[in-house]
Amino acid sequence: MFKSPFHVPQDRLPTLAQPHTRGCARSWKELRLLLSADLYRYPGSGMFKWLKLFLFNAGFKYIALVRIVGFLKVNRITRYVLYPPAKLILLHYRHLYGMAIAEYADIGPGLFVTRFGGIYINGDCLLGANVNLSPLILFGQTNRGEVIGSPVIGNRVFIASGARVTGAITIGDDVAIGANAVVVKDAPPRAVLAGVPAKIISDRGSEGYINRQVPPEVIAACARARRDSGGPDAIWYPPDMLEQEAL
């Protein structure tokens, strides 16, 4: 089971919640593939659809800005000229839409925001591919105990409105987290979680809730672009899968 690289002992707590570049797209190709994957989930394709959603869909617009600002942050040509004003624009929409997701958060392709408002994701969280976010959710950091750090969210995970996921825990692939659930422990693949604290109530997973998923070949292309641009390993398409493709 994958463990967050930001899971640290108590004496290293100050190293958490510091800006980094883990989730930033490092090449134009990687950025373009991620934006296209997000667009596919809404559904749509092409520049006209992209512009329409960017102008009129708050959730899509904010995530697109997150990815673009992250790219500007690590590109040596743009980091000093275009990144500062772009970051200010992102902060403006953070307050306007009530969404707090840092540009360096590691978010897999195909993120879908059902409705905007009250969404907070700690910058140390790792999100897989084809994840659905609902309003009033929190992915937060735990500062004491055995799970100091922030969560890892697997592929095809559905998070209902009001859910809270905290600590360096791992939520497996195809998990569904119910409304207002408070998740503080690892969850195996295909679990359905509900309650405070959350418990497994079913093994039916997120099937039926994650619609129009980004195809595996597109996810693989995003992972290859990340690898080719020198980015970190992708939890949503591990290196061993890329190696198998090459055989």
N, C-alpha and C positions, 0 to 999 in steps of 0.2 A: 504493500500500500504506500502510495506516494506521501511523503511528509514535506511540509512547507520548509523552504530554506530559511524562513524567518522565525522558526521555532527555536528559542534560545533559553538558557538557564536564567535564573533570577538575577544573577550578577551582571548579565549583559542586557538587561531590560532597556537601558538608555539607547542601545543600538537600533531598537525597533522604531517604527513610525518615522524614519528618516527618508527624505526623498532619494530615489534611485532611478535607474533606467531600465529595469528588468523588462517591463512590458512595452517599451517604446519600439515602434517599427523603425528599423535601421536602414531601410532602402525604400525607394519609391515603389518598387514591385511589391514588397511586403505590405506596404500601406494600401496600395490599390486592391490587392487580394482581400485584405481584411474588410475594407469598406464594401467591396462587392459581396462578400459573404454576409455581412450584416444586412445589406439591401435585399438579398435573396429571401431572407426570413419574413419580409413584411407583406406581401411578396413584391418582387420587382426586379428589373434589370434595366441597364441603359442610363445614360446621363440625364434624360428628361425625368425619369422616375426618381433618380437620386436627388436632383434639384428640388422636385416637388416635395419629397419627404423631408429634405433638409430645411425647407422653408416652412412647412406646415405641420410636421410631426416632431413634437418636443423631445421625445425619447430618442428617436433616431438622430436628431440634430445634435443632442448633447453627446451621445456616444461617438458620432463622427468627429466632433470637435475634440474629444478626448484623444482619439487616435491621431488626428492631424497635429495637435499640439505636442503629443509625445514624439512624433516624427521630427518636428521642428526643434525639439529640445536636444536631440542627439546628433542632428546633422550639423557638421562643423561650419557649413556655410550660413545656415539660418539661425543657429542658436543665439547669436548676439543681436541680430537685426529683427527677424520675424517672430522668434519665440516670445520675447517679452510682451509685445502687444497682443499676440494670440493667447497668451496665458491670462492676460487681463480680460479678454473676451470670454474665456472659459469661466473665470471667476464670476463674471457678470451673470452668465447663464446659470451658474451654480445657485446663486441666490434667487434668480428669477424663476427657475423651475423646481427648486428644492431638491436638487440632486448633487451629491458630493462624491465624485469619483475622480481620483487623481489621474493625470495624463500618463503616469508611469505604472499604473495598475496593470497586472498581467491578465489580459482578457482574451480568451480564445475567439475564433471566428464564429460569426452567426449569433451574436448577442441580440436578444429581442426584449424590448421594454414595453410591457403591455400598456401601462399608464405611467405618467411621470408624477413625481412628488414624494418627498419623504424617503428617498433612496440614498443610503450611505454605505459606501464600500471602502473599508480601510485599504490604503495603498499597498499593503503587504499581502493582501489576499491574492489567490490564484484562482481564476475561473476557467473552466473548460469550454468546449465548443457547444453551440446550440443550447445555450442557457436562457431561460425565461425569467425576467425580473418583474415583480409586481410592486405597486406603491407601498410605502411605509415599511420598508425592510431595512435591516441592518446586518452587515457582515463586519464584526468588530474584533478588537484585540483584547485578549485577557492578559492581565498584568501579574497574576500570581497563580500558584498551584502547579500542576503537572502539564498544563496545556498553555503555557505562556506563548503568545503570538497570535496569528490570524489564520482563518480557515482556508482550506483548499476545497474548491467546488468542482466536482467531476463533470463529465460530458452529459448533455441532455438532462439537466437538472431543472426542475420547476419549483420556484419559490413563490408561495402564495402571499397575499397581502398581510402585512403585520408581522411576518416571521423575523426572528432574531437568531443569528448563527454567530457564535463567539468562540474564540480560542483557537489554538493550533490543532484543529481537528480536521479530519478528512471526510467529506461527503462523497460517497461513491457515485459511479455512473448511474443514470436513469433513476435517480431518487426524486421523490415528490415531497416537499415540505409544506405542511398544511398552514392555514391562516392562523396567525398569532402564536405559532409554535416557537418555543425557545430551545434551540439545539446547542448542547454543550458537550456532546460526545460524538465519536466517530459513527458514521452510518454506512452499512454495507450497500453494495449495488442493489437497485430495484426496491429499496425500502420506501415505505410511506410513513412519514413522521408527523405526529400531532401531539399537542399538549404542552404543559409547563411543569417540569422540564419535558422535552419531547421524548416520546417512546415510539417504537415501531408498532404500527397497527395493521400493516398489510405488506405483502411482497409484490403488489401489482405495479409499483414504480410509477414513473411519469408517462407511461404510454397513453396516448390520446391527448396529452396536454402540450407536447412539443411538436407543433405542426410545421410543415414545410422545412424540414431540416436541410442544412447545407450538406451536399453530397460528400462522401468520403474522399473523393479525388480532389475536391476543392480544399478540404481541410489538409490533405497531404501536401498540396501545392503551397498552402500558407506555411506549413512546417518547414518545407524545403527552402522557401524564401527566407524564413527566419534563420535557418542554419547557414545558408549561403551568405547572409549579411552579418554573420558573427553574433547572433543573438543567443540567449540561453536555451536550454532544452525546453521543448513544449510539452506540458503535461497532457495536452489534448491530442497529441500525436507523438508518442515517445520516440527517441532515436533508434531503438531496435526495430521499429516498424519501418522507418526510412531505410535502414540497412537491409531489411528483407526485400524491399522494393528493388534495391540495386542488384540483388542476386538473380 
